Every structure is written in C-alpha cells, then in structure tokens.
C-alpha cells in the first residue's frame, strides 16, 4: 500500500469511529476495515485487558486464543512493555503463543486509557510481511481508536 492509500484508510476509519461511542462496535469495524484493506493478512483483532490477562475481543480471521497472560507471547509482551512489537518470524519469538498455526509474522500495538486498555493484533501467513510504514499505519489507526474512546 502507498502512503496515500494508508491516508485514505485512516480517513475511512475516522469516519467509521468518530460518531460511535461503543468501544466494542468500533473495535469490530476497525478490525474489519483493516483486514479487508491490506493483502496477506490472516488475523486482525483486539484483546482487551481484564484483570491480569488479555481477553479476546472483535476480530477477523480464524478462531483465536481466548485469554493471554500479560507478559506472555507477542500480545502480552506488547501490553506489558507498552511498545509496539513487530515480529518478522513468530516462531523465533520467545514464548510465542500459536493461536493460528498459519501465522508467520505479527504486529501488536498496545493501547491504554481510563476507559479500556488492550492490544490491536495483526497477523500474516507471510514471514517478514510488515514494513515500517505499515507499523506506523497500525499505530495511527490505534491512535484514532483510542481518541474515539472519549
């Protein structure tokens, strides 16, 4: 995708989310929009913090792990460190949790707010699928989502 395509999808995302106050509805629409906008993705979705674990939220793709402990796997590590994790080969990531055996690479963007916290998770069946530009796009999408939490 080009920078202009990323900008267009971000504008679409903003239009989808800006007037909807429900974080679950917005997570569902964001997951669907991104899943259907980029090639070579096999899973796009959210995990939300509940207690000391991340619990599955809206997603597109194959059935997934329901609960992930904080600090475990790519999602738990992203949340615990509060930093985006971009992994070119998930099989080399220490403690990787294989929710979908087809996944080869992954980007996980954490978010924290007073209302809801969690991670946005994007998986691909292609090793080293994600670029710096795509990581920045996912982080911008999460910033829009977080802003729309109110």
ZIMO-V899794 format. One record per backbone hydrogen bond with DSSP energy under -1.0 kcal/mol. NH is the residue of the N-H (numbers start at 1). CO is the residue of the C=O. E is the energy in kcal/mol with one decimal. If there is no record, write none. Layout:
NH|CO|E + NH|CO|E
This chain:
6|2|-2.4 + 7|3|-2.4 + 8|4|-2.1 + 9|5|-2.4 + 10|6|-2.5 + 11|7|-2.1 + 12|8|-2.3 + 13|9|-2.7 + 14|10|-2.4 + 15|11|-2.2 + 16|12|-2.2 + 17|13|-2.3 + 18|14|-2.7 + 20|17|-1.5 + 26|22|-2.1 + 27|23|-1.9 + 28|24|-2.4 + 29|25|-2.3 + 30|26|-2.5 + 31|27|-2.4 + 32|28|-2.2 + 33|29|-2.6 + 34|30|-2.3 + 35|31|-2.5 + 36|32|-2.2 + 38|34|-1.5 + 42|123|-2.0 + 43|123|-1.2 + 44|60|-2.2 + 45|121|-2.5 + 46|58|-2.2 + 47|119|-2.1 + 48|55|-3.0 + 49|117|-3.1 + 50|53|-2.9 + 53|50|-1.3 + 54|68|-3.3 + 55|48|-3.2 + 56|66|-2.7 + 57|46|-2.9 + 60|44|-2.4 + 68|54|-2.5 + 70|52|-1.6 + 71|76|-1.5 + 72|69|-2.1 + 76|72|-1.6 + 77|73|-1.8 + 78|74|-2.4 + 79|75|-2.3 + 80|76|-2.4 + 81|77|-2.5 + 82|78|-1.3 + 83|78|-1.1 + 85|108|-2.4 + 87|106|-3.2 + 90|104|-2.8 + 92|89|-1.9 + 93|90|-1.1 + 96|93|-2.0 + 99|97|-1.4 + 103|100|-2.0 + 104|124|-3.6 + 105|124|-1.8 + 106|87|-2.2 + 107|122|-2.5 + 108|85|-2.4 + 109|120|-2.8 + 111|118|-2.7 + 118|111|-2.7 + 119|47|-2.6 + 120|109|-2.6 + 121|45|-3.4 + 122|107|-2.8 + 123|43|-3.3 + 124|105|-2.3 + 128|88|-2.7 + 129|126|-1.0 + 135|131|-2.3 + 136|132|-2.4 + 137|133|-2.1 + 138|134|-2.8 + 139|135|-2.4 + 140|136|-2.2 + 141|137|-2.4 + 142|138|-2.2 + 143|139|-1.9 + 144|140|-2.0 + 145|141|-2.5 + 146|142|-3.1 + 147|143|-2.3 + 148|144|-2.1 + 149|146|-1.3 + 150|147|-1.2
